[in-house]
Amino acid sequence: MEPGCAKLGNYGPGWADIHNVCGHTISASVEVDGWDPSCIQIGPHGIGRIGLEAGDDPYYAYEC
C-alpha cells in the first residue's frame, strides 16, 4: 500500500481516479512513464479525477 493519503483508484484511457483516504484536503497526482500530470486538489475522503496523456497507465498516486 502506498504511503500517505493519496491512493490510486480506477483508471482508463485518458483518466485516473485518486482517492484521498485522509480527513484533510490534499494535492495529488499519479506516476506515469512520461511527464506526470499536474497536481489536483482533493477534499477530505474525496475522489479526484485526473487527466492522462494517450497511452499513459498510472502506477501509483502520490501527494505533491
Residue frames as qw, qx, qy, qz and C-alpha x, y, z in Angstrom:
[[0.000, 0.888, 0.460, 0.000, 0.00, 0.00, 0.00],
 [0.384, 0.589, -0.032, 0.710, 1.24, 3.47, -0.87],
 [0.339, -0.333, -0.467, 0.745, 2.32, 5.80, 1.94],
 [0.061, 0.079, -0.024, -0.995, 0.35, 8.99, 2.54],
 [0.443, 0.367, 0.488, -0.656, -3.25, 9.93, 1.82],
 [0.539, 0.493, -0.310, -0.608, -3.38, 9.52, -1.98],
 [0.556, -0.040, 0.829, 0.034, -4.42, 6.11, -3.31],
 [0.206, 0.189, -0.645, -0.712, -4.83, 5.19, -6.97],
 [0.637, 0.240, 0.535, -0.501, -8.39, 4.16, -7.82],
 [0.718, 0.451, 0.521, 0.095, -9.93, 3.14, -11.12],
 [0.021, -0.626, 0.354, 0.695, -8.41, 4.34, -14.38],
 [0.716, 0.476, 0.503, 0.088, -8.91, 4.09, -18.12],
 [0.544, 0.341, 0.296, 0.707, -7.79, 5.70, -21.36],
 [0.117, 0.590, 0.111, 0.791, -7.11, 9.37, -20.58],
 [0.450, -0.662, 0.084, -0.594, -8.13, 9.41, -16.89],
 [0.524, -0.035, -0.770, 0.363, -7.39, 8.11, -13.38],
 [0.515, -0.749, -0.193, -0.370, -9.20, 8.46, -10.06],
 [0.350, 0.281, -0.628, 0.636, -7.26, 9.37, -6.91],
 [0.594, -0.649, -0.458, -0.132, -8.82, 8.63, -3.52],
 [0.023, 0.560, -0.462, 0.687, -7.97, 10.83, -0.53],
 [0.668, -0.317, -0.672, 0.032, -8.18, 8.46, 2.44],
 [0.346, -0.126, -0.483, 0.794, -7.40, 11.20, 4.99],
 [0.099, -0.780, -0.592, 0.176, -9.58, 13.75, 6.77],
 [0.097, -0.754, 0.055, 0.647, -7.94, 16.84, 5.28],
 [0.630, 0.762, 0.016, -0.147, -7.54, 18.32, 1.78],
 [0.650, -0.338, 0.478, 0.485, -4.52, 17.17, -0.25],
 [0.472, 0.705, -0.334, -0.410, -2.89, 17.86, -3.59],
 [0.711, -0.163, 0.677, 0.096, -2.08, 14.72, -5.54],
 [0.510, 0.572, -0.451, -0.457, -1.02, 13.30, -8.90],
 [0.967, -0.003, 0.253, -0.039, -0.14, 9.93, -10.42],
 [0.308, -0.557, 0.656, 0.405, 3.15, 8.42, -11.57],
 [0.834, 0.510, 0.169, -0.128, 3.30, 7.57, -15.30],
 [0.824, 0.071, 0.235, 0.510, 6.10, 6.75, -17.76],
 [0.375, 0.583, 0.152, 0.704, 6.25, 10.27, -19.23],
 [0.010, -0.309, 0.267, -0.913, 5.58, 13.65, -17.62],
 [0.106, -0.403, -0.835, 0.359, 3.35, 13.24, -14.57],
 [0.063, -0.738, -0.483, -0.466, 0.05, 15.15, -14.76],
 [0.029, -0.483, 0.266, -0.834, -0.29, 18.39, -12.78],
 [0.108, -0.160, -0.835, 0.515, -1.40, 18.03, -9.17],
 [0.364, -0.517, -0.447, -0.632, -5.09, 18.34, -8.34],
 [0.214, -0.260, 0.572, -0.748, -6.75, 19.24, -5.06],
 [0.545, -0.271, -0.755, -0.243, -8.93, 16.58, -3.41],
 [0.455, -0.564, 0.183, -0.665, -11.11, 17.23, -0.38],
 [0.328, -0.328, 0.802, -0.377, -11.24, 15.08, 2.77],
 [0.521, 0.106, 0.836, -0.137, -12.20, 11.46, 1.97],
 [0.573, 0.645, 0.050, -0.502, -12.94, 12.56, -1.61],
 [0.731, 0.145, 0.546, 0.384, -12.12, 11.27, -5.07],
 [0.165, 0.769, -0.196, -0.586, -10.50, 13.39, -7.77],
 [0.829, 0.396, 0.351, 0.180, -10.27, 12.53, -11.46],
 [0.213, -0.700, 0.388, 0.560, -7.04, 13.46, -13.20],
 [0.740, 0.637, -0.051, -0.210, -6.43, 13.58, -16.95],
 [0.672, -0.341, 0.545, 0.366, -3.75, 11.42, -18.57],
 [0.248, 0.568, -0.528, -0.580, -1.97, 11.57, -21.92],
 [0.895, 0.251, -0.181, -0.323, -2.85, 8.93, -24.52],
 [0.793, 0.274, -0.520, 0.162, -1.16, 5.63, -23.68],
 [0.008, 0.482, -0.624, 0.615, -0.26, 6.58, -20.09],
 [0.737, -0.389, -0.543, -0.101, -1.02, 3.97, -17.43],
 [0.272, -0.769, 0.337, -0.471, -0.72, 5.20, -13.83],
 [0.563, 0.148, -0.762, 0.283, 1.48, 3.18, -11.46],
 [0.406, -0.485, -0.634, 0.445, 0.50, 4.83, -8.17],
 [0.067, -0.897, -0.208, -0.384, -0.82, 8.07, -6.70],
 [0.577, -0.148, -0.353, 0.721, 1.23, 10.44, -4.56],
 [0.145, -0.916, -0.292, 0.234, 0.83, 13.71, -2.67],
 [0.561, 0.274, 0.117, 0.772, 2.52, 16.80, -4.06]]
